[in-house]
Amino acid sequence: MTDDALMEKFFEGESFSETEILKGVRIGVRNGEIMPVYCGSAIHLTGIERLMDLITEYFPSYAEKGVIEAKDPSGKVVKLQTSENEVMSARVFKTIVDPFVGRISFVKVLTGVLTTDMQVYNVQKDKVEKVNQLFAIKGKHQIGIGKLFTGDLGAIVKLQYTETNDTLATKTKPVVYDPIVFPEPMLAVALWPKTKNDEDKLSTSIQRIAEEDSSCRFVKDAETHELVLYGVGDQHIDVIVSKLKSKYKVEVDMTEPKVPYRETIRGTVTVEGKHKKQSGGAGQFGHVFITFEPSDSEEMIFEEKIFGGAVPRQYFPAVEAGLRECMVKGVLAGYKVVGVKATLVDGRYHDVDSKEIAFKSAARLAYKAGMPKAKPVLLEPIVKVQVTIPEEYTGTVIGDFNKRRGMIMGMDLVSETEQLITAEVPMAEMMRYATELRSFTQGRGNYTQEFARYEVAPQTVADKVIANADKEEEDEE
C-alpha cells in the first residue's frame, strides 16, 4: 500500500523479494503509516543489536530532513540545510563529568562538519571554544576521530563554558536551536549525609550530578534546613543516590521532606513581659506591655505607642529584635509565625539596671505569655496543580483530588484525547503524587505544581502536625 509498483505486483500474485519488502516498509515508516513494534530486553541485553539494525534499515537518516529551522541572536528564524556543505552548527544534548577526563560534552552535528582543532562559537555564552579532541562514543569506550558529519553524534572533551542545551556554531553565522524541554522533576526527597566525611563531599557531588542531569534539581531549603532532591520518579531518584555512592563515594539517607507550615493568630491580646535580675554583679531590668494582633503581612510588623518616656527610645530596637527572634518559632508546632502586628504600648525602666539585653528578654517573655492567648492557628501551604492526562482517566484523577482535600478549579481539553485539570491541593497531600499519578494513568499522565498561598489547616490536620512536632522535640531531648 505504500508504493504503486508494489501494489500492482501484489494483485498479480507475485511474491516480493527481501529488497522490495524493505523498500515498502521504509516508505511506510517514513510517512507514518507503519509503526514497527519490536520485542527485546534492555536488562538481559536481548535484541538490542537487532533493534539498532532495524533503526538503520527502516528509519530515515537525519540528512533526509532537508531543512531545519534555527534562530539568529536577534530571534529571527533562519533556515539551514542538513548537509555537509552548510556552515557548522551543533547542539550539546548531554554533559557528563568524568573524574579522569573532566567535562565531556555530547553533541549532535545538525549542519555542516565539525573537526578537531576547530574554533567554535558558543552562542548562548558568547564565548569561543577550542575543539581539542573529538570522540565517537561506543558504550564505555571513547574512540578518537577527526571529524563529525551532519547527523553524527559524538563527544568533545574539556570545553570550558559549554553546558547542556548550548548551541555551538561559527562566529560568521551564529544560530541558536530551541532548547530540549526536560521533564519537570516533581518527586521530592530530603537527603541527609551518613557521616561527616559524606557531608564534606556532598556539596561538590550534587553540583556535578545537577550539571550532568538536567531533569533533576537540588534545593537547600533555608526554612527546614533540608537538602531536597527533586526527581522525575522513584527510579530516577534511586539512580541519582546510587551514582552518589558509586561514583562520588557519598552515602546518604532519604526522608520525606518537611512541609513548611506557618503559624498565625486570630485574636488580639495585651500582655506584659518583665525581666528582672539582681543576683550578683550588675542588675538587669526590663518591663514591657505588648499588644499582639492579626495583620496581613508576611513578616511581623512592629510599632510603638509609648507616652511620657515610659520606655526610652534606645530600647525599642532591642524589643523588636527579641520579638523577631521569637517569631521564627511558633508556640503550636515550632513553625515560622506570620501575619502578626506587635505594638509596644507601655513599660518601665531603671536608670542603672536597664540594658538592651533586659528589654530583649522582656519581649521574649511577653511573646511566650501572649501568643498562646491570641488564638494561634496553623496555616498549611496550598499548591496549584495542573495535570495533563488522557481523557479516560479524568474521573479517576478528580476522585483522587477529592480524597486529597483538593478543589478542582477548571478542566480544559488540550487535544482530542487529552484533558488539563487544574486544582488547588494542600502541599502535604502531594508528596508522593508523581509516583501515584504514574500508577493510575499507566505512566501517561504528567503534572506541574507551584505554590499558591497559605490557608488555615483543619483542626484534625493541625492536631496531627502539632503531635508530630512534640514527638520530634522529645526525641531530640
matplotlib code that plots the C-alpha trace (Angstrom):
import matplotlib.pyplot as plt

x = [0.0, 3.0, 4.1, 2.1, 4.6, 4.5, 0.7, 0.5, 2.9, 0.8, -2.5, -0.7, 0.1, 3.8, 6.0, 8.2, 11.9, 13.7, 14.7, 11.1, 9.8, 12.5, 11.6, 7.8, 8.4, 10.8, 8.3, 5.6, 7.7, 8.8, 5.3, 4.0, 1.6, 3.6, 4.8, 7.2, 7.0, 9.9, 10.4, 13.6, 15.0, 17.4, 18.0, 19.2, 20.6, 18.4, 17.6, 19.5, 21.7, 18.8, 16.9, 19.8, 19.9, 16.1, 16.6, 19.3, 17.3, 13.9, 14.2, 15.0, 18.5, 18.8, 20.2, 16.9, 15.2, 16.5, 15.8, 15.8, 14.9, 17.1, 17.2, 19.9, 20.9, 18.2, 15.4, 14.8, 14.1, 17.0, 16.6, 19.6, 20.3, 21.0, 24.1, 27.9, 28.0, 26.2, 28.0, 28.7, 26.1, 25.7, 23.7, 25.0, 22.4, 24.2, 27.1, 29.0, 31.8, 34.5, 36.8, 39.8, 39.0, 36.9, 33.8, 32.6, 30.0, 27.9, 26.9, 24.8, 26.0, 22.9, 24.5, 28.0, 31.1, 32.8, 36.5, 39.3, 41.2, 38.2, 37.3, 33.6, 31.4, 29.0, 26.1, 24.3, 27.5, 29.1, 32.4, 34.8, 35.8, 38.6, 37.8, 40.8, 39.6, 36.5, 35.3, 32.7, 31.1, 30.6, 29.3, 32.1, 34.7, 35.7, 37.1, 39.1, 38.0, 38.9, 35.5, 31.8, 29.4, 25.8, 23.6, 26.5, 26.6, 29.9, 31.7, 34.0, 36.2, 37.3, 35.0, 35.3, 32.0, 29.6, 26.7, 23.7, 21.4, 24.0, 24.4, 27.9, 28.2, 30.6, 31.3, 30.4, 26.9, 25.8, 22.5, 20.6, 18.4, 15.3, 16.4, 15.4, 12.5, 13.3, 10.6, 9.8, 11.1, 8.3, 9.0, 11.0, 13.2, 15.3, 19.0, 21.0, 24.7, 25.5, 28.9, 30.9, 33.1, 29.9, 28.8, 32.0, 31.8, 28.1, 28.0, 30.5, 29.0, 25.4, 26.7, 28.3, 25.2, 22.9, 25.3, 25.0, 21.3, 19.0, 15.9, 16.8, 17.0, 18.6, 17.3, 18.7, 15.6, 16.6, 13.5, 13.5, 17.4, 17.0, 18.8, 15.9, 16.4, 13.6, 13.5, 11.1, 10.2, 11.4, 13.6, 15.3, 16.0, 17.4, 19.7, 21.0, 21.5, 23.3, 25.5, 26.4, 27.6, 29.4, 30.9, 31.5, 31.7, 29.0, 26.3, 23.0, 19.8, 16.5, 13.4, 10.2, 10.7, 9.1, 6.1, 6.8, 3.7, 3.2, 1.5, -0.5, -3.0, -6.7, -7.2, -5.9, -4.2, -2.1, 0.4, 3.3, 6.9, 9.1, 12.8, 14.5, 17.9, 19.5, 21.7, 25.5, 27.1, 25.2, 21.5, 19.1, 15.7, 13.2, 9.5, 7.2, 3.5, 2.9, -0.3, -0.4, -3.0, -3.5, -2.3, -2.0, 1.8, 4.3, 6.8, 5.9, 5.0, 6.4, 5.1, 5.5, 3.0, 4.9, 3.8, 5.8, 9.1, 7.9, 10.5, 13.4, 13.7, 17.1, 15.5, 12.9, 15.2, 16.0, 12.3, 11.8, 14.8, 13.6, 10.2, 11.6, 13.8, 10.7, 8.6, 10.9, 9.4, 5.7, 4.0, 1.9, 4.4, 7.5, 6.9, 7.5, 4.9, 3.3, 0.5, 1.2, 1.4, 3.2, 2.8, 4.8, 2.2, 3.8, 6.6, 9.1, 12.8, 15.5, 18.2, 21.0, 19.9, 18.0, 20.0, 19.2, 19.6, 17.0, 14.4, 15.1, 14.4, 11.3, 10.0, 10.6, 8.6, 5.8, 5.8, 5.6, 2.8, 0.8, 0.8, -1.0, -3.8, -4.1, -6.0, -3.0, -3.8, -1.7, -1.5, -0.8, 0.6, -1.7, -0.3, -1.8, -1.6, -2.0, -2.4, -2.4, -3.9, -5.7, -9.4, -10.3, -8.5, -10.4, -12.8, -10.0, -7.9, -10.8, -11.9, -8.3, -8.1, -11.2, -9.6, -6.6, -8.8, -8.3, -10.6, -11.0, -10.5, -11.1, -10.9, -9.7, -9.5, -5.9, -6.4, -9.0, -7.7, -6.1, -7.5, -5.8, -7.2, -6.3, -6.8, -5.7, -4.5, -2.7, 1.1, 1.2, -1.2, 1.1, 4.3, 4.1, 1.8, 4.4, 4.5, 0.8, -0.2, 2.1, 0.5, -3.2, -2.6, -0.2, 2.6, 0.6, -0.1, 2.2, 1.8, 3.3, 2.7, 3.5, 2.9, -0.4, -1.0, -1.4, -4.8, -5.8, -5.4, -8.4, -8.2, -7.6, -4.6, -3.3, -3.6, -1.6, 1.2, 1.4, 1.6, 4.4, 6.3, 6.0, 7.3, 10.3, 11.1, 11.0, 13.3, 15.8, 15.9]
y = [0.0, 2.3, 2.0, 1.7, -0.7, -3.0, -2.9, -3.9, -6.8, -7.9, -8.0, -10.0, -12.6, -12.3, -12.7, -9.9, -10.0, -9.0, -5.7, -4.9, -5.7, -3.4, -0.7, -0.8, -0.8, 2.1, 4.2, 3.3, 4.1, 7.5, 8.7, 7.4, 4.7, 1.9, 1.8, -1.0, -2.9, -4.9, -7.0, -7.2, -6.8, -4.0, -5.8, -9.0, -7.2, -9.3, -7.9, -4.6, -5.1, -6.2, -3.1, -0.9, -2.7, -2.1, 1.6, 1.9, -0.2, 1.4, 4.8, 8.0, 9.4, 12.9, 14.2, 13.3, 16.1, 18.6, 21.9, 22.8, 26.0, 27.9, 31.5, 34.1, 36.1, 38.7, 36.0, 35.9, 32.5, 31.1, 28.1, 25.7, 22.8, 19.4, 18.7, 18.8, 21.8, 24.1, 26.0, 24.0, 24.1, 21.5, 21.2, 19.9, 17.4, 15.9, 16.6, 14.2, 15.0, 12.3, 12.2, 11.5, 13.3, 16.2, 17.5, 15.6, 17.3, 15.1, 16.8, 16.2, 17.9, 19.5, 21.1, 21.1, 19.3, 19.6, 18.9, 18.6, 21.8, 23.9, 27.1, 27.0, 29.8, 29.2, 31.5, 31.4, 32.1, 34.4, 32.5, 31.0, 27.4, 25.3, 21.7, 19.7, 16.2, 14.6, 11.1, 8.7, 7.0, 3.3, 2.1, 2.8, 3.3, 6.6, 6.3, 9.2, 10.6, 13.6, 14.7, 14.6, 15.0, 16.2, 13.9, 12.4, 12.0, 12.5, 14.0, 16.9, 17.0, 19.9, 22.6, 25.5, 27.3, 25.0, 23.3, 21.1, 22.8, 25.2, 25.7, 25.6, 27.4, 29.7, 33.3, 34.2, 32.6, 32.3, 30.4, 29.1, 26.0, 25.7, 24.0, 20.5, 20.6, 18.2, 16.7, 18.8, 17.0, 16.8, 14.0, 15.3, 13.5, 15.1, 13.9, 13.5, 12.6, 9.5, 10.7, 13.9, 12.8, 12.3, 15.8, 17.4, 15.8, 16.1, 19.7, 19.3, 15.9, 17.2, 20.1, 17.7, 15.5, 18.5, 19.5, 16.0, 15.5, 18.4, 16.6, 16.7, 19.6, 20.2, 22.8, 23.8, 24.8, 27.7, 27.2, 23.5, 23.2, 20.2, 19.4, 18.4, 16.4, 16.6, 13.8, 12.5, 9.4, 6.8, 5.1, 8.3, 9.2, 5.7, 6.1, 9.5, 8.2, 5.1, 7.4, 9.4, 6.2, 4.5, 7.5, 10.1, 7.7, 9.7, 7.8, 9.4, 8.6, 9.7, 11.0, 12.7, 16.5, 18.6, 20.6, 24.3, 25.1, 28.5, 29.8, 32.9, 34.4, 35.2, 37.2, 40.3, 40.3, 42.7, 41.1, 42.1, 40.8, 41.6, 40.6, 41.3, 40.0, 41.2, 38.3, 39.0, 41.8, 44.4, 44.0, 43.8, 45.3, 45.5, 45.7, 45.9, 45.7, 44.5, 44.1, 41.2, 41.4, 39.8, 41.6, 40.7, 40.9, 38.0, 39.4, 40.7, 44.5, 46.3, 49.6, 51.5, 53.8, 54.8, 58.0, 60.0, 58.1, 55.0, 53.1, 55.2, 55.2, 53.4, 50.2, 50.0, 48.1, 45.6, 44.9, 44.4, 42.1, 40.0, 39.6, 38.8, 36.1, 34.5, 34.7, 32.2, 29.5, 29.5, 28.2, 25.5, 23.3, 25.5, 26.8, 30.4, 32.9, 35.3, 37.8, 39.4, 43.0, 43.7, 47.1, 48.2, 50.2, 50.6, 49.6, 50.7, 51.0, 51.5, 54.3, 51.9, 48.3, 48.7, 47.4, 46.3, 42.6, 43.1, 44.5, 41.8, 39.2, 41.0, 41.0, 37.2, 36.7, 38.8, 36.7, 33.4, 34.7, 36.4, 34.1, 31.1, 33.5, 35.2, 32.2, 30.7, 28.6, 26.5, 27.5, 24.9, 25.6, 25.2, 24.4, 24.9, 21.7, 21.2, 17.6, 16.6, 13.2, 11.1, 11.7, 8.2, 8.9, 12.2, 10.6, 8.8, 11.9, 14.1, 11.4, 11.2, 15.0, 14.9, 12.3, 14.7, 17.6, 19.2, 21.7, 21.4, 24.9, 24.0, 21.5, 22.2, 20.0, 20.2, 18.0, 15.4, 12.9, 14.9, 16.9, 19.5, 19.5, 22.5, 22.0, 23.5, 21.0, 21.1, 20.5, 17.8, 15.7, 15.9, 14.5, 11.1, 12.3, 11.8, 8.1, 7.7, 9.6, 7.4, 4.3, 5.1, 6.6, 3.8, 6.3, 8.5, 11.4, 14.3, 17.3, 20.5, 22.3, 25.7, 27.4, 29.3, 30.6, 29.6, 28.6, 27.7, 23.9, 21.9, 21.0, 17.3, 18.1, 20.7, 18.3, 15.7, 18.2, 19.5, 15.9, 15.1, 18.3, 17.4, 13.9, 15.2, 17.6, 14.8, 12.6, 15.5, 15.9]
z = [0.0, 0.3, -3.3, -6.6, -8.2, -5.2, -5.0, -8.7, -8.1, -5.1, -7.1, -9.8, -7.2, -7.4, -4.3, -3.0, -2.7, 0.5, -1.1, -2.1, 1.4, 2.8, 0.4, 1.2, 5.0, 4.7, 2.8, 5.3, 8.3, 6.8, 6.1, 9.4, 8.0, 9.6, 13.2, 13.8, 17.1, 18.2, 21.4, 23.4, 26.9, 28.0, 31.3, 29.6, 26.6, 24.3, 20.9, 21.3, 18.3, 16.1, 17.2, 16.1, 12.8, 12.3, 13.1, 10.4, 7.9, 8.2, 9.8, 7.8, 8.4, 9.7, 6.4, 4.7, 6.8, 4.2, 6.0, 9.7, 11.5, 14.0, 15.2, 14.9, 18.0, 17.4, 17.4, 13.6, 12.1, 9.9, 7.6, 7.3, 5.0, 6.7, 4.6, 4.9, 2.6, 5.1, 7.8, 11.0, 13.9, 16.7, 19.9, 23.2, 24.4, 27.4, 29.7, 32.0, 34.4, 34.3, 37.3, 35.0, 31.7, 33.1, 31.4, 28.3, 26.1, 23.9, 20.7, 17.7, 14.5, 12.9, 9.9, 8.3, 9.6, 13.0, 13.0, 15.6, 16.3, 15.1, 16.8, 17.7, 19.0, 21.9, 21.0, 24.4, 26.4, 23.8, 24.1, 21.6, 22.4, 21.0, 20.0, 21.2, 20.8, 19.1, 20.1, 18.9, 22.0, 22.0, 25.4, 27.9, 25.1, 23.6, 20.0, 18.8, 15.5, 13.3, 12.1, 12.8, 9.8, 9.7, 11.8, 13.7, 17.5, 19.2, 22.2, 22.8, 26.0, 28.1, 26.8, 29.4, 29.2, 27.4, 29.1, 28.1, 25.6, 24.3, 20.6, 19.0, 15.7, 13.8, 14.5, 10.9, 11.2, 14.8, 15.3, 18.3, 18.4, 20.6, 23.9, 24.8, 27.2, 30.0, 32.2, 35.3, 38.4, 40.9, 43.3, 46.3, 48.9, 51.6, 51.6, 54.8, 54.7, 56.8, 58.1, 58.5, 55.5, 53.4, 54.4, 53.2, 49.8, 49.3, 48.0, 45.1, 44.2, 43.8, 41.7, 39.3, 39.2, 38.5, 35.7, 34.1, 34.6, 33.7, 34.8, 38.5, 40.9, 44.3, 46.6, 50.0, 52.0, 54.3, 56.4, 57.1, 56.7, 54.4, 51.2, 48.9, 45.7, 43.1, 40.5, 37.9, 39.8, 42.4, 39.9, 38.9, 42.5, 43.1, 40.2, 41.5, 45.0, 43.6, 41.5, 44.6, 46.2, 43.3, 41.5, 44.3, 47.4, 49.2, 51.2, 52.1, 54.0, 52.4, 54.3, 53.2, 53.1, 55.8, 54.8, 55.5, 57.7, 59.2, 62.3, 62.9, 65.4, 65.1, 68.4, 70.0, 73.4, 75.5, 77.8, 80.0, 80.0, 82.9, 83.2, 86.5, 87.6, 90.8, 91.9, 91.8, 89.8, 87.8, 87.7, 84.7, 84.4, 81.5, 81.7, 78.6, 77.7, 74.2, 72.1, 69.6, 66.8, 63.4, 60.2, 56.5, 56.4, 55.8, 58.3, 61.7, 61.9, 64.9, 66.2, 69.4, 71.1, 74.2, 76.0, 78.5, 78.0, 79.9, 77.8, 76.4, 72.6, 72.6, 73.9, 71.0, 68.7, 71.4, 72.0, 68.2, 67.9, 70.8, 69.2, 65.7, 67.1, 68.8, 65.6, 63.9, 66.2, 66.9, 70.0, 68.4, 66.5, 66.1, 62.6, 61.5, 62.6, 60.0, 59.9, 63.3, 64.4, 67.7, 69.3, 72.3, 74.4, 77.8, 80.1, 82.8, 83.0, 85.6, 85.3, 86.3, 85.7, 82.3, 79.4, 75.8, 76.8, 79.6, 77.2, 74.7, 77.4, 78.5, 74.9, 74.7, 78.0, 76.6, 73.4, 75.4, 77.6, 74.8, 71.8, 73.4, 74.4, 70.9, 69.4, 67.5, 64.4, 62.0, 58.3, 55.6, 52.1, 49.2, 45.7, 42.3, 40.4, 36.6, 35.4, 31.8, 31.3, 28.6, 28.8, 30.0, 33.4, 34.1, 36.6, 38.4, 38.8, 40.0, 42.5, 43.8, 44.3, 46.3, 48.6, 49.0, 50.2, 46.8, 45.0, 41.2, 39.6, 36.0, 33.2, 29.6, 26.5, 25.4, 22.3, 21.1, 23.6, 26.5, 29.4, 31.5, 35.1, 37.3, 41.1, 44.4, 46.9, 50.3, 49.7, 52.4, 50.3, 47.2, 48.5, 46.6, 43.8, 41.0, 41.7, 42.3, 39.1, 37.1, 38.7, 38.0, 34.5, 33.3, 33.0, 30.6, 33.0, 33.9, 36.2, 37.5, 40.7, 42.1, 45.5, 45.6, 49.2, 52.9, 54.4, 57.9, 58.4, 59.5, 63.2, 62.6, 60.4, 62.9, 65.8, 63.9, 62.9, 66.5, 67.9, 65.4, 66.4, 70.1, 69.4, 67.4, 70.2, 72.8, 70.6, 70.3, 74.1]

ax = plt.figure().add_subplot(projection="3d")
ax.plot(x, y, z, "-o")
ax.set_aspect("equal")
plt.show()
